[in-house]
Amino acid sequence: MSIYKVVVTGPFNSGKTEFIRTISDIPVVSTEKHITTEDRGIKAETTVAMDFGRTVIDGVTLNLFGTPGQTRFNFMWDILSKEMNAFIVLVDSTDAPSFPEAAELIEQFSSFHNVPYLVVSNKTDLDSAASLAEVRRGTRAGSDVTVMPCVATQKSSVRQVLLQVIELLRKAEVK
């Protein structure tokens, strides 16, 4: 049985915690704290260290590590990326101003380790969602990078994303 470490990163409020909660087979370890900054009008809590969940899909165990989205907690990014096998950059498709920040995260996490990654456009079920092409442009994802839709509150949608991650991991092992 294969076991992989997958980091789920993305800008503030992109849905990282929800993504992991939706699919985890175990109770999620979460470090959510009440927001004390100007962001508190957007949501009540934010991740300050990490989220951790685990799921088994098609005999593959994925240990999912969610990063904090606020840059003031970016010291955790390097820590969480240690020994990662892949990463997912989750983007709130209704928040185009956050796309350049997602592009910076792609650059940052790619610099830690040369591992496969996906750009995942979350909240695609909402009317104000950007198209996948707009997300690709906004995040500066190359044509070789998979950009796919997701609704982090739907288990089947999150599972599709993780099946794609597994496929990328298997391809990377063959090389």
C-alpha positions in Angstrom: 0.0 0.0 0.0 1.3 3.4 -1.0 1.3 6.3 1.5 1.8 9.9 0.3 2.0 13.3 2.0 0.0 15.9 0.1 0.0 19.6 1.1 -3.1 21.6 0.5 -2.3 25.2 0.2 -4.0 28.4 -1.1 -4.8 31.9 -0.3 -6.9 32.9 2.8 -10.5 31.7 2.5 -9.9 29.4 -0.5 -11.4 26.4 1.3 -8.4 24.3 2.5 -9.9 23.3 5.8 -13.2 22.4 4.3 -11.5 20.4 1.5 -9.7 18.3 4.1 -12.8 18.0 6.4 -14.9 16.8 3.5 -12.7 13.8 2.6 -10.9 12.8 5.8 -11.5 9.3 7.1 -10.4 10.4 10.5 -11.3 13.4 12.7 -9.4 16.3 11.3 -6.7 17.8 13.5 -7.3 21.5 13.1 -5.7 24.7 14.5 -8.5 27.1 13.8 -8.5 30.2 15.9 -10.8 33.2 16.0 -9.7 35.9 13.6 -8.6 39.1 15.3 -7.6 41.1 12.2 -9.6 43.0 9.5 -10.3 39.6 7.9 -12.8 38.7 10.6 -15.7 40.1 8.5 -15.0 37.4 5.9 -15.1 34.4 8.3 -15.0 33.7 12.0 -11.9 31.5 12.2 -8.7 30.8 10.4 -6.0 28.1 10.4 -2.9 29.3 12.3 -0.6 26.2 12.0 -2.1 23.4 10.0 -5.0 21.0 9.3 -4.4 17.3 9.1 -6.6 14.6 7.7 -6.2 11.2 6.1 -8.0 9.3 3.5 -7.6 6.1 1.6 -8.6 6.1 -2.1 -8.2 3.0 -4.3 -5.7 1.5 -1.7 -3.6 4.6 -1.6 -3.3 6.5 1.7 -3.1 10.3 1.4 -2.0 12.2 4.5 -3.4 15.7 3.8 -1.7 18.7 5.4 -3.5 22.0 5.1 -1.5 25.2 5.4 -2.5 28.5 6.9 -3.6 30.9 4.2 -2.6 34.2 5.8 1.0 35.2 5.0 1.7 36.1 8.6 1.7 32.3 9.3 3.9 31.5 6.3 6.7 30.1 8.5 4.6 27.0 8.6 4.8 26.5 4.8 8.4 25.4 4.8 7.7 23.1 7.8 4.7 21.5 6.3 6.3 21.0 2.9 9.1 18.8 4.3 8.9 15.3 2.7 5.8 16.2 0.7 5.1 14.1 -2.4 2.6 16.5 -4.1 0.7 19.7 -3.4 -2.6 21.2 -4.3 -3.1 25.0 -4.7 -6.7 25.7 -3.9 -8.1 28.9 -5.4 -11.4 30.6 -4.5 -12.8 30.9 -8.0 -15.1 33.8 -6.8 -12.1 35.9 -5.6 -10.1 36.9 -8.7 -7.9 39.4 -6.6 -6.5 36.3 -4.8 -5.2 34.6 -8.0 -1.8 36.4 -8.0 -1.3 35.2 -4.4 -2.0 31.7 -5.5 0.6 32.2 -8.3 3.1 33.2 -5.6 2.2 30.0 -3.6 2.8 27.9 -6.7 6.3 29.5 -7.0 7.0 29.1 -3.3 6.0 25.5 -3.0 7.7 24.5 -6.3 10.9 26.0 -4.9 10.7 23.7 -1.8 10.6 20.4 -3.7 10.2 19.3 -7.3 6.9 17.4 -6.9 3.7 17.2 -8.9 0.9 19.7 -8.2 -2.5 20.8 -9.3 -4.3 24.1 -9.3 -7.8 23.5 -8.0 -10.6 26.0 -8.7 -12.9 25.8 -5.6 -16.4 27.1 -5.3 -17.1 26.5 -9.0 -20.8 25.9 -8.1 -21.3 29.6 -7.5 -22.6 32.0 -10.2 -19.7 34.4 -9.7 -17.0 31.7 -10.3 -14.3 32.4 -12.7 -13.7 30.0 -15.6 -10.9 27.5 -15.5 -9.1 29.5 -18.2 -9.4 32.7 -16.1 -8.0 30.8 -13.1 -5.1 29.4 -15.2 -4.3 33.0 -16.4 -4.6 34.5 -13.0 -2.4 31.9 -11.3 0.1 31.9 -14.2 -0.2 28.1 -14.3 1.6 26.7 -17.3 -0.1 24.6 -20.0 1.5 21.5 -18.5 -0.3 22.1 -15.1 -3.7 20.6 -14.5 -6.3 23.2 -13.5 -9.5 21.5 -12.4 -12.8 22.5 -10.8 -13.9 21.5 -7.3 -16.6 22.1 -4.7 -14.8 21.5 -1.4 -18.0 20.7 0.4 -18.8 17.8 -1.9 -17.0 14.6 -1.2 -17.3 13.3 -4.8 -15.7 16.5 -6.1 -12.8 16.4 -3.6 -12.3 12.7 -4.4 -12.0 13.6 -8.1 -9.2 16.0 -7.2 -7.4 13.4 -5.1 -7.7 10.8 -7.9 -5.9 13.2 -10.2 -3.2 13.7 -7.5 -2.8 9.9 -7.3 -2.5 9.7 -11.1 0.2 12.4 -11.0 2.1 10.6 -8.2 2.0 7.3 -10.2 3.4 9.1 -13.3 6.1 10.7 -11.2 7.2 7.3 -9.9 7.6 5.9 -13.4 10.0 8.6 -14.4 
